[in-house]
Amino acid sequence: MRNRFVFTSSALLLALHAFGCGASPGGDTTDPSGEVSTPAPSPAPGTPATPELPATPELPATPAPEPETPPEPLPSETEPPPDPSTPEPTPTAPPEVTPAPAPSGVDGFGVTMLYPSLPGGESWALAENATADKRFDPQGTITRNADGSWKMKSTKVRMSAFPSSGYSANQIATYDRDVLASRGYMQAPNDWKNIEMTGFVKVNAVNNNQDNFAWYARGGKHNDKNSGCEGSSYKGGLHYDGRVRWEKETWHVSYDQAPYKSATSALKGRWVGFKAVMRNVPGAKGGEAVKLELYLNDNADKVTWKKVYDMTDDGGWGGDAQHCGGAVGAMPITWGGPIATFRWDSATDVDFKWMSVREIQP
Protein backbone atom coordinates (compact mmCIF):
# COMPACT_ATOMS: atom_id res chain seq x y z
CA MET A 1 0.00 0.00 0.00
CA ARG A 2 2.72 2.46 0.93
CA ASN A 3 4.61 1.67 -2.26
CA ARG A 4 1.49 2.29 -4.33
CA PHE A 5 0.98 5.70 -2.62
CA VAL A 6 4.56 6.70 -3.15
CA PHE A 7 4.33 5.75 -6.84
CA THR A 8 1.09 7.60 -7.28
CA SER A 9 2.44 10.69 -5.50
CA SER A 10 5.59 10.65 -7.52
CA ALA A 11 3.67 10.38 -10.74
CA LEU A 12 1.46 13.26 -9.71
CA LEU A 13 4.42 15.45 -8.84
CA LEU A 14 6.09 14.71 -12.14
CA ALA A 15 2.93 15.60 -14.04
CA LEU A 16 2.52 18.88 -12.15
CA HIS A 17 6.13 19.76 -12.81
CA ALA A 18 5.77 19.11 -16.51
CA PHE A 19 2.58 21.20 -16.67
CA GLY A 20 4.19 24.16 -14.91
CA CYS A 21 7.24 24.17 -17.13
CA GLY A 22 5.71 23.60 -20.59
CA ALA A 23 2.31 25.36 -20.56
CA SER A 24 1.52 29.05 -20.99
CA PRO A 25 -0.66 30.73 -18.43
CA GLY A 26 -3.23 31.67 -21.07
CA GLY A 27 -3.37 28.30 -22.72
CA ASP A 28 -1.88 27.06 -25.99
CA THR A 29 -1.75 30.01 -28.44
CA THR A 30 0.72 28.76 -31.05
CA ASP A 31 0.00 27.29 -34.42
CA PRO A 32 2.14 24.59 -36.01
CA SER A 33 4.50 27.14 -37.48
CA GLY A 34 5.20 28.66 -34.08
CA GLU A 35 3.96 32.18 -35.10
CA VAL A 36 1.92 34.08 -32.52
CA SER A 37 -1.70 34.49 -33.63
CA THR A 38 -2.93 36.51 -30.63
CA PRO A 39 -1.53 39.64 -28.88
CA ALA A 40 1.32 39.14 -26.49
CA PRO A 41 0.40 38.52 -22.82
CA SER A 42 -0.09 41.52 -20.54
CA PRO A 43 3.07 42.63 -18.76
CA ALA A 44 3.58 42.16 -15.14
CA PRO A 45 2.21 44.85 -12.84
CA GLY A 46 4.42 47.98 -12.73
CA THR A 47 5.94 47.33 -16.14
CA PRO A 48 5.04 49.87 -18.90
CA ALA A 49 3.27 48.43 -21.90
CA THR A 50 5.37 48.12 -25.03
CA PRO A 51 3.35 47.42 -28.18
CA GLU A 52 4.72 44.89 -30.54
CA LEU A 53 6.15 46.59 -33.69
CA PRO A 54 5.80 45.09 -37.13
CA ALA A 55 8.85 44.19 -39.10
CA THR A 56 10.67 47.32 -40.32
CA PRO A 57 10.51 47.66 -44.17
CA GLU A 58 13.51 48.68 -46.19
CA LEU A 59 13.85 52.46 -46.03
CA PRO A 60 14.01 54.55 -49.26
CA ALA A 61 17.17 56.35 -50.25
CA THR A 62 15.76 59.80 -49.42
CA PRO A 63 15.62 60.89 -45.79
CA ALA A 64 11.82 61.23 -45.79
CA PRO A 65 9.08 60.21 -48.23
CA GLU A 66 7.39 62.98 -50.32
CA PRO A 67 3.76 63.79 -49.49
CA GLU A 68 1.10 62.17 -51.66
CA THR A 69 0.05 65.56 -53.18
CA PRO A 70 3.05 67.91 -53.41
CA PRO A 71 2.35 71.63 -53.38
CA GLU A 72 2.41 73.56 -56.70
CA PRO A 73 6.00 74.74 -57.23
CA LEU A 74 6.73 78.41 -57.66
CA PRO A 75 7.66 79.55 -61.16
CA SER A 76 11.19 80.31 -60.01
CA GLU A 77 11.56 76.65 -58.98
CA THR A 78 10.58 75.27 -62.37
CA GLU A 79 12.48 77.55 -64.77
CA PRO A 80 15.21 80.18 -64.45
CA PRO A 81 14.29 83.83 -64.85
CA PRO A 82 14.46 85.09 -68.45
CA ASP A 83 17.75 86.43 -69.67
CA PRO A 84 17.16 90.08 -70.70
CA SER A 85 19.89 89.77 -73.32
CA THR A 86 18.03 86.96 -75.13
CA PRO A 87 15.46 88.31 -77.63
CA GLU A 88 11.91 87.03 -77.57
CA PRO A 89 11.10 84.57 -80.37
CA THR A 90 9.39 86.19 -83.34
CA PRO A 91 6.25 84.49 -84.66
CA THR A 92 6.55 83.39 -88.26
CA ALA A 93 3.17 84.80 -89.29
CA PRO A 94 2.08 87.70 -87.03
CA PRO A 95 -1.65 88.40 -87.18
CA GLU A 96 -2.93 91.60 -88.72
CA VAL A 97 -3.72 94.63 -86.33
CA THR A 98 -7.33 94.30 -87.45
CA PRO A 99 -9.15 91.77 -89.71
CA ALA A 100 -10.60 92.75 -93.05
CA PRO A 101 -14.29 93.62 -92.86
CA ALA A 102 -16.82 91.09 -94.04
CA PRO A 103 -17.98 91.78 -97.61
CA SER A 104 -21.08 93.96 -97.72
CA GLY A 105 -22.26 93.12 -101.24
CA VAL A 106 -21.11 94.12 -104.70
CA ASP A 107 -21.13 97.38 -106.61
CA GLY A 108 -22.53 97.98 -110.09
CA PHE A 109 -19.50 96.32 -111.68
CA GLY A 110 -19.87 93.18 -109.55
CA VAL A 111 -16.84 94.15 -107.45
CA THR A 112 -17.00 93.16 -103.78
CA MET A 113 -17.57 96.10 -101.43
CA LEU A 114 -15.71 95.78 -98.13
CA TYR A 115 -17.64 98.45 -96.21
CA PRO A 116 -21.37 99.12 -96.53
CA SER A 117 -22.37 102.31 -98.31
CA LEU A 118 -23.79 105.07 -96.16
CA PRO A 119 -27.56 105.19 -96.80
CA GLY A 120 -28.22 108.32 -98.85
CA GLY A 121 -24.48 108.98 -99.05
CA GLU A 122 -22.37 110.07 -102.00
CA SER A 123 -21.14 107.66 -104.67
CA TRP A 124 -19.54 107.79 -108.07
CA ALA A 125 -18.65 105.08 -110.61
CA LEU A 126 -16.86 105.16 -113.96
CA ALA A 127 -19.61 105.65 -116.55
CA GLU A 128 -20.15 103.63 -119.68
CA ASN A 129 -19.42 106.84 -121.57
CA ALA A 130 -16.73 108.17 -119.27
CA THR A 131 -15.81 111.07 -121.55
CA ALA A 132 -19.32 112.55 -121.13
CA ASP A 133 -19.44 112.30 -117.33
CA LYS A 134 -19.47 115.79 -115.80
CA ARG A 135 -18.45 114.36 -112.43
CA PHE A 136 -15.29 112.87 -113.89
CA ASP A 137 -12.29 114.84 -115.15
CA PRO A 138 -9.46 112.63 -116.50
CA GLN A 139 -7.38 115.76 -117.30
CA GLY A 140 -6.04 113.95 -120.34
CA THR A 141 -7.12 111.89 -123.33
CA ILE A 142 -8.63 108.47 -122.61
CA THR A 143 -9.70 105.93 -125.23
CA ARG A 144 -11.91 102.86 -125.09
CA ASN A 145 -10.35 99.39 -125.45
CA ALA A 146 -12.01 96.48 -127.23
CA ASP A 147 -12.69 94.70 -123.92
CA GLY A 148 -14.55 97.73 -122.52
CA SER A 149 -11.72 99.01 -120.36
CA TRP A 150 -10.09 102.42 -120.88
CA LYS A 151 -6.57 103.45 -121.80
CA MET A 152 -4.50 106.43 -120.67
CA LYS A 153 -1.14 107.27 -122.28
CA SER A 154 0.51 109.93 -120.12
CA THR A 155 3.40 110.06 -117.69
CA LYS A 156 1.49 112.33 -115.30
CA VAL A 157 -2.13 111.33 -114.61
CA ARG A 158 -4.63 113.01 -112.23
CA MET A 159 -8.16 111.73 -112.85
CA SER A 160 -10.66 113.51 -110.58
CA ALA A 161 -14.06 112.33 -109.34
CA PHE A 162 -16.46 114.87 -107.78
CA PRO A 163 -19.40 114.46 -105.40
CA SER A 164 -22.86 115.30 -106.72
CA SER A 165 -22.42 118.95 -105.73
CA GLY A 166 -19.34 119.22 -107.99
CA TYR A 167 -16.26 121.28 -107.33
CA SER A 168 -15.81 125.05 -107.16
CA ALA A 169 -12.87 126.69 -105.40
CA ASN A 170 -15.02 129.81 -104.97
CA GLN A 171 -17.27 127.89 -102.58
CA ILE A 172 -14.42 127.14 -100.19
CA ALA A 173 -14.73 129.83 -97.51
CA THR A 174 -11.60 129.04 -95.52
CA TYR A 175 -8.59 126.76 -95.44
CA ASP A 176 -7.97 127.23 -91.72
CA ARG A 177 -7.24 123.76 -90.43
CA ASP A 178 -8.96 124.22 -87.07
CA VAL A 179 -12.15 125.46 -88.77
CA LEU A 180 -12.14 122.59 -91.28
CA ALA A 181 -11.66 120.04 -88.51
CA SER A 182 -14.47 121.59 -86.48
CA ARG A 183 -17.09 121.58 -89.26
CA GLY A 184 -15.88 118.42 -91.02
CA TYR A 185 -15.61 119.55 -94.65
CA MET A 186 -13.77 121.90 -97.00
CA GLN A 187 -16.40 122.87 -99.60
CA ALA A 188 -19.74 121.24 -98.68
CA PRO A 189 -21.16 118.74 -96.17
CA ASN A 190 -21.21 116.02 -98.86
CA ASP A 191 -17.46 116.28 -99.57
CA TRP A 192 -15.56 112.97 -99.89
CA LYS A 193 -14.56 112.02 -96.33
CA ASN A 194 -15.34 108.48 -95.15
CA ILE A 195 -14.81 106.65 -98.41
CA GLU A 196 -13.81 103.42 -100.15
CA MET A 197 -12.00 104.11 -103.45
CA THR A 198 -11.63 101.25 -105.93
CA GLY A 199 -9.86 100.90 -109.26
CA PHE A 200 -8.50 98.13 -111.49
CA VAL A 201 -5.35 98.88 -113.50
CA LYS A 202 -2.89 97.20 -115.86
CA VAL A 203 0.55 98.68 -116.53
CA ASN A 204 1.60 98.06 -120.12
CA ALA A 205 4.67 100.31 -120.29
CA VAL A 206 6.57 102.14 -117.56
CA ASN A 207 9.66 104.34 -117.33
CA ASN A 208 10.30 103.98 -113.60
CA ASN A 209 9.27 100.73 -111.90
CA GLN A 210 9.55 102.35 -108.47
CA ASP A 211 6.84 104.94 -109.15
CA ASN A 212 3.24 104.29 -108.24
CA PHE A 213 -0.52 104.52 -108.43
CA ALA A 214 -2.09 106.65 -105.69
CA TRP A 215 -5.76 106.90 -104.73
CA TYR A 216 -6.27 110.02 -102.60
CA ALA A 217 -8.91 112.34 -101.11
CA ARG A 218 -9.76 114.82 -98.31
CA GLY A 219 -8.82 117.98 -100.17
CA GLY A 220 -9.32 119.94 -103.39
CA LYS A 221 -6.93 121.10 -106.11
CA HIS A 222 -3.24 120.55 -105.46
CA ASN A 223 -1.54 123.73 -106.60
CA ASP A 224 0.30 126.70 -105.15
CA LYS A 225 -2.76 128.92 -104.75
CA ASN A 226 -3.78 129.90 -101.22
CA SER A 227 -0.32 128.84 -99.99
CA GLY A 228 -1.07 125.30 -101.15
CA CYS A 229 -3.63 124.83 -98.35
CA GLU A 230 -6.34 123.40 -100.63
CA GLY A 231 -4.04 120.47 -101.36
CA SER A 232 -4.57 118.33 -98.26
CA SER A 233 -4.91 114.55 -98.72
CA TYR A 234 -4.19 111.02 -97.62
CA LYS A 235 -2.59 109.07 -100.48
CA GLY A 236 -2.73 105.28 -100.63
CA GLY A 237 0.11 104.16 -102.87
CA LEU A 238 0.60 100.96 -104.90
CA HIS A 239 4.02 100.93 -106.54
CA TYR A 240 4.72 99.20 -109.82
CA ASP A 241 7.25 96.94 -108.11
CA GLY A 242 4.62 95.63 -105.66
CA ARG A 243 5.25 97.81 -102.60
CA VAL A 244 2.54 99.78 -100.78
CA ARG A 245 2.41 102.64 -98.27
CA TRP A 246 0.35 105.63 -97.09
CA GLU A 247 1.37 109.26 -97.46
CA LYS A 248 -0.04 112.30 -95.67
CA GLU A 249 -0.01 115.61 -97.53
CA THR A 250 -0.79 118.22 -94.91
CA TRP A 251 -0.70 120.89 -97.62
CA HIS A 252 0.78 121.18 -101.11
CA VAL A 253 3.63 120.38 -101.02
CA SER A 254 4.30 118.97 -97.51
CA TYR A 255 4.54 115.18 -97.29
CA ASP A 256 5.03 112.59 -94.59
CA GLN A 257 5.43 108.94 -95.57
CA ALA A 258 4.65 105.74 -93.71
CA PRO A 259 7.12 102.83 -94.15
CA TYR A 260 6.90 100.69 -97.26
CA LYS A 261 5.45 97.20 -97.12
CA SER A 262 5.76 94.47 -99.73
CA ALA A 263 2.33 93.44 -101.03
CA THR A 264 2.76 91.60 -104.33
CA SER A 265 5.04 90.98 -107.30
CA ALA A 266 5.70 93.52 -110.05
CA LEU A 267 2.52 94.82 -111.71
CA LYS A 268 3.56 95.16 -115.34
CA GLY A 269 1.44 93.19 -117.81
CA ARG A 270 -1.38 92.07 -115.50
CA TRP A 271 -4.64 93.38 -114.04
CA VAL A 272 -4.83 94.10 -110.30
CA GLY A 273 -7.54 95.66 -108.15
CA PHE A 274 -6.64 98.30 -105.58
CA LYS A 275 -8.73 99.86 -102.79
CA ALA A 276 -7.95 102.76 -100.47
CA VAL A 277 -10.19 103.22 -97.42
CA MET A 278 -10.14 106.27 -95.16
CA ARG A 279 -12.61 106.79 -92.32
CA ASN A 280 -12.81 108.74 -89.09
CA VAL A 281 -12.71 106.78 -85.83
CA PRO A 282 -12.55 107.76 -82.15
CA GLY A 283 -9.00 108.70 -81.23
CA ALA A 284 -7.10 107.34 -78.26
CA LYS A 285 -6.54 110.91 -77.08
CA GLY A 286 -10.23 111.77 -77.05
CA GLY A 287 -10.58 113.47 -80.44
CA GLU A 288 -11.04 112.10 -83.94
CA ALA A 289 -8.47 109.91 -85.64
CA VAL A 290 -8.32 108.60 -89.21
CA LYS A 291 -8.14 104.87 -90.00
CA LEU A 292 -6.25 104.17 -93.25
CA GLU A 293 -6.42 100.80 -95.01
CA LEU A 294 -5.19 99.43 -98.35
CA TYR A 295 -6.51 96.29 -100.08
CA LEU A 296 -5.30 94.36 -103.10
CA ASN A 297 -7.21 92.03 -105.45
CA ASP A 298 -4.12 90.38 -106.87
CA ASN A 299 -5.87 88.10 -109.38
CA ALA A 300 -8.44 90.73 -110.44
CA ASP A 301 -11.39 88.39 -109.87
CA LYS A 302 -13.36 91.24 -108.17
CA VAL A 303 -13.79 89.10 -105.03
CA THR A 304 -10.50 88.09 -103.40
CA TRP A 305 -9.40 91.19 -101.48
CA LYS A 306 -6.42 91.10 -99.12
CA LYS A 307 -5.60 93.83 -96.63
CA VAL A 308 -2.03 94.94 -97.30
CA TYR A 309 -1.78 98.07 -95.09
CA ASP A 310 -3.50 99.21 -91.91
CA MET A 311 -2.60 102.28 -89.86
CA THR A 312 -4.23 105.07 -87.85
CA ASP A 313 -3.36 108.77 -87.82
CA ASP A 314 -4.14 109.84 -84.25
CA GLY A 315 -2.33 113.17 -84.30
CA GLY A 316 1.25 111.94 -84.11
CA TRP A 317 2.10 111.91 -87.82
CA GLY A 318 3.45 114.95 -89.63
CA GLY A 319 4.00 118.30 -88.03
CA ASP A 320 3.32 121.50 -89.98
CA ALA A 321 -0.45 122.15 -90.07
CA GLN A 322 0.40 125.58 -88.62
CA HIS A 323 1.25 126.61 -92.18
CA CYS A 324 -2.53 126.62 -92.83
CA GLY A 325 -3.73 127.92 -89.47
CA GLY A 326 -3.72 124.71 -87.45
CA ALA A 327 -3.06 124.97 -83.74
CA VAL A 328 -1.52 121.47 -83.67
CA GLY A 329 1.11 120.66 -86.27
CA ALA A 330 0.46 116.93 -86.47
CA MET A 331 -3.34 117.13 -86.47
CA PRO A 332 -5.01 114.42 -88.58
CA ILE A 333 -6.93 115.40 -91.73
CA THR A 334 -10.40 114.69 -90.39
CA TRP A 335 -12.37 116.83 -92.87
CA GLY A 336 -13.76 115.94 -96.28
CA GLY A 337 -12.77 117.47 -99.59
CA PRO A 338 -14.52 117.96 -102.97
CA ILE A 339 -12.09 115.91 -105.09
CA ALA A 340 -11.09 112.22 -105.02
CA THR A 341 -8.22 111.51 -107.39
CA PHE A 342 -6.82 108.46 -109.20
CA ARG A 343 -3.18 109.31 -109.84
CA TRP A 344 -0.11 107.71 -111.41
CA ASP A 345 3.24 108.85 -112.77
CA SER A 346 6.04 107.47 -115.00
CA ALA A 347 3.82 104.90 -116.75
CA THR A 348 3.40 105.61 -120.47
CA ASP A 349 0.58 103.12 -121.12
CA VAL A 350 -2.04 102.08 -118.53
CA ASP A 351 -5.43 100.41 -118.91
CA PHE A 352 -8.07 101.02 -116.22
CA LYS A 353 -11.65 99.97 -115.41
CA TRP A 354 -14.26 99.49 -112.65
CA MET A 355 -13.35 102.67 -110.80
CA SER A 356 -15.60 103.96 -108.03
CA VAL A 357 -15.75 106.17 -104.93
CA ARG A 358 -18.36 105.40 -102.26
CA GLU A 359 -19.22 107.13 -99.01
CA ILE A 360 -19.18 104.42 -96.34
CA GLN A 361 -20.39 104.01 -92.79
CA PRO A 362 -17.31 104.83 -90.66
C-alpha positions as CSV (number, residue, x, y, z in Angstrom):
1,M,0.0,0.0,0.0
2,R,2.7,2.5,0.9
3,N,4.6,1.7,-2.3
4,R,1.5,2.3,-4.3
5,F,1.0,5.7,-2.6
6,V,4.6,6.7,-3.1
7,F,4.3,5.7,-6.8
8,T,1.1,7.6,-7.3
9,S,2.4,10.7,-5.5
10,S,5.6,10.7,-7.5
11,A,3.7,10.4,-10.7
12,L,1.5,13.3,-9.7
13,L,4.4,15.5,-8.8
14,L,6.1,14.7,-12.1
15,A,2.9,15.6,-14.0
16,L,2.5,18.9,-12.2
17,H,6.1,19.8,-12.8
18,A,5.8,19.1,-16.5
19,F,2.6,21.2,-16.7
20,G,4.2,24.2,-14.9
21,C,7.2,24.2,-17.1
22,G,5.7,23.6,-20.6
23,A,2.3,25.4,-20.6
24,S,1.5,29.0,-21.0
25,P,-0.7,30.7,-18.4
26,G,-3.2,31.7,-21.1
27,G,-3.4,28.3,-22.7
28,D,-1.9,27.1,-26.0
29,T,-1.7,30.0,-28.4
30,T,0.7,28.8,-31.0
31,D,0.0,27.3,-34.4
32,P,2.1,24.6,-36.0
33,S,4.5,27.1,-37.5
34,G,5.2,28.7,-34.1
35,E,4.0,32.2,-35.1
36,V,1.9,34.1,-32.5
37,S,-1.7,34.5,-33.6
38,T,-2.9,36.5,-30.6
39,P,-1.5,39.6,-28.9
40,A,1.3,39.1,-26.5
41,P,0.4,38.5,-22.8
42,S,-0.1,41.5,-20.5
43,P,3.1,42.6,-18.8
44,A,3.6,42.2,-15.1
45,P,2.2,44.8,-12.8
46,G,4.4,48.0,-12.7
47,T,5.9,47.3,-16.1
48,P,5.0,49.9,-18.9
49,A,3.3,48.4,-21.9
50,T,5.4,48.1,-25.0
51,P,3.4,47.4,-28.2
52,E,4.7,44.9,-30.5
53,L,6.2,46.6,-33.7
54,P,5.8,45.1,-37.1
55,A,8.8,44.2,-39.1
56,T,10.7,47.3,-40.3
57,P,10.5,47.7,-44.2
58,E,13.5,48.7,-46.2
59,L,13.8,52.5,-46.0
60,P,14.0,54.6,-49.3
61,A,17.2,56.4,-50.2
62,T,15.8,59.8,-49.4
63,P,15.6,60.9,-45.8
64,A,11.8,61.2,-45.8
65,P,9.1,60.2,-48.2
66,E,7.4,63.0,-50.3
67,P,3.8,63.8,-49.5
68,E,1.1,62.2,-51.7
69,T,0.0,65.6,-53.2
70,P,3.0,67.9,-53.4
71,P,2.4,71.6,-53.4
72,E,2.4,73.6,-56.7
73,P,6.0,74.7,-57.2
74,L,6.7,78.4,-57.7
75,P,7.7,79.5,-61.2
76,S,11.2,80.3,-60.0
77,E,11.6,76.6,-59.0
78,T,10.6,75.3,-62.4
79,E,12.5,77.5,-64.8
80,P,15.2,80.2,-64.4
81,P,14.3,83.8,-64.8
82,P,14.5,85.1,-68.5
83,D,17.7,86.4,-69.7
84,P,17.2,90.1,-70.7
85,S,19.9,89.8,-73.3
86,T,18.0,87.0,-75.1
87,P,15.5,88.3,-77.6
88,E,11.9,87.0,-77.6
89,P,11.1,84.6,-80.4
90,T,9.4,86.2,-83.3
91,P,6.2,84.5,-84.7
92,T,6.6,83.4,-88.3
93,A,3.2,84.8,-89.3
94,P,2.1,87.7,-87.0
95,P,-1.7,88.4,-87.2
96,E,-2.9,91.6,-88.7
97,V,-3.7,94.6,-86.3
98,T,-7.3,94.3,-87.5
99,P,-9.1,91.8,-89.7
100,A,-10.6,92.7,-93.0
101,P,-14.3,93.6,-92.9
102,A,-16.8,91.1,-94.0
103,P,-18.0,91.8,-97.6
104,S,-21.1,94.0,-97.7
105,G,-22.3,93.1,-101.2
106,V,-21.1,94.1,-104.7
107,D,-21.1,97.4,-106.6
108,G,-22.5,98.0,-110.1
109,F,-19.5,96.3,-111.7
110,G,-19.9,93.2,-109.5
111,V,-16.8,94.2,-107.4
112,T,-17.0,93.2,-103.8
113,M,-17.6,96.1,-101.4
114,L,-15.7,95.8,-98.1
115,Y,-17.6,98.4,-96.2
116,P,-21.4,99.1,-96.5
117,S,-22.4,102.3,-98.3
118,L,-23.8,105.1,-96.2
119,P,-27.6,105.2,-96.8
120,G,-28.2,108.3,-98.9
121,G,-24.5,109.0,-99.0
122,E,-22.4,110.1,-102.0
123,S,-21.1,107.7,-104.7
124,W,-19.5,107.8,-108.1
125,A,-18.7,105.1,-110.6
126,L,-16.9,105.2,-114.0
127,A,-19.6,105.6,-116.5
128,E,-20.2,103.6,-119.7
129,N,-19.4,106.8,-121.6
130,A,-16.7,108.2,-119.3
131,T,-15.8,111.1,-121.6
132,A,-19.3,112.6,-121.1
133,D,-19.4,112.3,-117.3
134,K,-19.5,115.8,-115.8
135,R,-18.5,114.4,-112.4
136,F,-15.3,112.9,-113.9
137,D,-12.3,114.8,-115.1
138,P,-9.5,112.6,-116.5
139,Q,-7.4,115.8,-117.3
140,G,-6.0,113.9,-120.3
141,T,-7.1,111.9,-123.3
142,I,-8.6,108.5,-122.6
143,T,-9.7,105.9,-125.2
144,R,-11.9,102.9,-125.1
145,N,-10.4,99.4,-125.4
146,A,-12.0,96.5,-127.2
147,D,-12.7,94.7,-123.9
148,G,-14.5,97.7,-122.5
149,S,-11.7,99.0,-120.4
150,W,-10.1,102.4,-120.9
151,K,-6.6,103.5,-121.8
152,M,-4.5,106.4,-120.7
153,K,-1.1,107.3,-122.3
154,S,0.5,109.9,-120.1
155,T,3.4,110.1,-117.7
156,K,1.5,112.3,-115.3
157,V,-2.1,111.3,-114.6
158,R,-4.6,113.0,-112.2
159,M,-8.2,111.7,-112.9
160,S,-10.7,113.5,-110.6
161,A,-14.1,112.3,-109.3
162,F,-16.5,114.9,-107.8
163,P,-19.4,114.5,-105.4
164,S,-22.9,115.3,-106.7
165,S,-22.4,119.0,-105.7
166,G,-19.3,119.2,-108.0
167,Y,-16.3,121.3,-107.3
168,S,-15.8,125.0,-107.2
169,A,-12.9,126.7,-105.4
170,N,-15.0,129.8,-105.0
171,Q,-17.3,127.9,-102.6
172,I,-14.4,127.1,-100.2
173,A,-14.7,129.8,-97.5
174,T,-11.6,129.0,-95.5
175,Y,-8.6,126.8,-95.4
176,D,-8.0,127.2,-91.7
177,R,-7.2,123.8,-90.4
178,D,-9.0,124.2,-87.1
179,V,-12.1,125.5,-88.8
180,L,-12.1,122.6,-91.3
181,A,-11.7,120.0,-88.5
182,S,-14.5,121.6,-86.5
183,R,-17.1,121.6,-89.3
184,G,-15.9,118.4,-91.0
185,Y,-15.6,119.6,-94.7
186,M,-13.8,121.9,-97.0
187,Q,-16.4,122.9,-99.6
188,A,-19.7,121.2,-98.7
189,P,-21.2,118.7,-96.2
190,N,-21.2,116.0,-98.9
191,D,-17.5,116.3,-99.6
192,W,-15.6,113.0,-99.9
193,K,-14.6,112.0,-96.3
194,N,-15.3,108.5,-95.1
195,I,-14.8,106.7,-98.4
196,E,-13.8,103.4,-100.1
197,M,-12.0,104.1,-103.4
198,T,-11.6,101.2,-105.9
199,G,-9.9,100.9,-109.3
200,F,-8.5,98.1,-111.5
201,V,-5.4,98.9,-113.5
202,K,-2.9,97.2,-115.9
203,V,0.6,98.7,-116.5
204,N,1.6,98.1,-120.1
205,A,4.7,100.3,-120.3
206,V,6.6,102.1,-117.6
207,N,9.7,104.3,-117.3
208,N,10.3,104.0,-113.6
209,N,9.3,100.7,-111.9
210,Q,9.6,102.3,-108.5
211,D,6.8,104.9,-109.1
212,N,3.2,104.3,-108.2
213,F,-0.5,104.5,-108.4
214,A,-2.1,106.6,-105.7
215,W,-5.8,106.9,-104.7
216,Y,-6.3,110.0,-102.6
217,A,-8.9,112.3,-101.1
218,R,-9.8,114.8,-98.3
219,G,-8.8,118.0,-100.2
220,G,-9.3,119.9,-103.4
221,K,-6.9,121.1,-106.1
222,H,-3.2,120.5,-105.5
223,N,-1.5,123.7,-106.6
224,D,0.3,126.7,-105.1
225,K,-2.8,128.9,-104.7
226,N,-3.8,129.9,-101.2
227,S,-0.3,128.8,-100.0
228,G,-1.1,125.3,-101.2
229,C,-3.6,124.8,-98.3
230,E,-6.3,123.4,-100.6
231,G,-4.0,120.5,-101.4
232,S,-4.6,118.3,-98.3
233,S,-4.9,114.5,-98.7
234,Y,-4.2,111.0,-97.6
235,K,-2.6,109.1,-100.5
236,G,-2.7,105.3,-100.6
237,G,0.1,104.2,-102.9
238,L,0.6,101.0,-104.9
239,H,4.0,100.9,-106.5
240,Y,4.7,99.2,-109.8
241,D,7.3,96.9,-108.1
242,G,4.6,95.6,-105.7
243,R,5.2,97.8,-102.6
244,V,2.5,99.8,-100.8
245,R,2.4,102.6,-98.3
246,W,0.4,105.6,-97.1
247,E,1.4,109.3,-97.5
248,K,0.0,112.3,-95.7
249,E,0.0,115.6,-97.5
250,T,-0.8,118.2,-94.9
251,W,-0.7,120.9,-97.6
252,H,0.8,121.2,-101.1
253,V,3.6,120.4,-101.0
254,S,4.3,119.0,-97.5
255,Y,4.5,115.2,-97.3
256,D,5.0,112.6,-94.6
257,Q,5.4,108.9,-95.6
258,A,4.7,105.7,-93.7
259,P,7.1,102.8,-94.1
260,Y,6.9,100.7,-97.3
261,K,5.4,97.2,-97.1
262,S,5.8,94.5,-99.7
263,A,2.3,93.4,-101.0
264,T,2.8,91.6,-104.3
265,S,5.0,91.0,-107.3
266,A,5.7,93.5,-110.1
267,L,2.5,94.8,-111.7
268,K,3.6,95.2,-115.3
269,G,1.4,93.2,-117.8
270,R,-1.4,92.1,-115.5
271,W,-4.6,93.4,-114.0
272,V,-4.8,94.1,-110.3
273,G,-7.5,95.7,-108.2
274,F,-6.6,98.3,-105.6
275,K,-8.7,99.9,-102.8
276,A,-8.0,102.8,-100.5
277,V,-10.2,103.2,-97.4
278,M,-10.1,106.3,-95.2
279,R,-12.6,106.8,-92.3
280,N,-12.8,108.7,-89.1
281,V,-12.7,106.8,-85.8
282,P,-12.6,107.8,-82.2
283,G,-9.0,108.7,-81.2
284,A,-7.1,107.3,-78.3
285,K,-6.5,110.9,-77.1
286,G,-10.2,111.8,-77.1
287,G,-10.6,113.5,-80.4
288,E,-11.0,112.1,-83.9
289,A,-8.5,109.9,-85.6
290,V,-8.3,108.6,-89.2
291,K,-8.1,104.9,-90.0
292,L,-6.3,104.2,-93.2
293,E,-6.4,100.8,-95.0
294,L,-5.2,99.4,-98.3
295,Y,-6.5,96.3,-100.1
296,L,-5.3,94.4,-103.1
297,N,-7.2,92.0,-105.5
298,D,-4.1,90.4,-106.9
299,N,-5.9,88.1,-109.4
300,A,-8.4,90.7,-110.4
301,D,-11.4,88.4,-109.9
302,K,-13.4,91.2,-108.2
303,V,-13.8,89.1,-105.0
304,T,-10.5,88.1,-103.4
305,W,-9.4,91.2,-101.5
306,K,-6.4,91.1,-99.1
307,K,-5.6,93.8,-96.6
308,V,-2.0,94.9,-97.3
309,Y,-1.8,98.1,-95.1
310,D,-3.5,99.2,-91.9
311,M,-2.6,102.3,-89.9
312,T,-4.2,105.1,-87.8
313,D,-3.4,108.8,-87.8
314,D,-4.1,109.8,-84.2
315,G,-2.3,113.2,-84.3
316,G,1.3,111.9,-84.1
317,W,2.1,111.9,-87.8
318,G,3.5,115.0,-89.6
319,G,4.0,118.3,-88.0
320,D,3.3,121.5,-90.0
321,A,-0.4,122.2,-90.1
322,Q,0.4,125.6,-88.6
323,H,1.2,126.6,-92.2
324,C,-2.5,126.6,-92.8
325,G,-3.7,127.9,-89.5
326,G,-3.7,124.7,-87.5
327,A,-3.1,125.0,-83.7
328,V,-1.5,121.5,-83.7
329,G,1.1,120.7,-86.3
330,A,0.5,116.9,-86.5
331,M,-3.3,117.1,-86.5
332,P,-5.0,114.4,-88.6
333,I,-6.9,115.4,-91.7
334,T,-10.4,114.7,-90.4
335,W,-12.4,116.8,-92.9
336,G,-13.8,115.9,-96.3
337,G,-12.8,117.5,-99.6
338,P,-14.5,118.0,-103.0
339,I,-12.1,115.9,-105.1
340,A,-11.1,112.2,-105.0
341,T,-8.2,111.5,-107.4
342,F,-6.8,108.5,-109.2
343,R,-3.2,109.3,-109.8
344,W,-0.1,107.7,-111.4
345,D,3.2,108.9,-112.8
346,S,6.0,107.5,-115.0
347,A,3.8,104.9,-116.8
348,T,3.4,105.6,-120.5
349,D,0.6,103.1,-121.1
350,V,-2.0,102.1,-118.5
351,D,-5.4,100.4,-118.9
352,F,-8.1,101.0,-116.2
353,K,-11.6,100.0,-115.4
354,W,-14.3,99.5,-112.7
355,M,-13.3,102.7,-110.8
356,S,-15.6,104.0,-108.0
357,V,-15.8,106.2,-104.9
358,R,-18.4,105.4,-102.3
359,E,-19.2,107.1,-99.0
360,I,-19.2,104.4,-96.3
361,Q,-20.4,104.0,-92.8
362,P,-17.3,104.8,-90.7
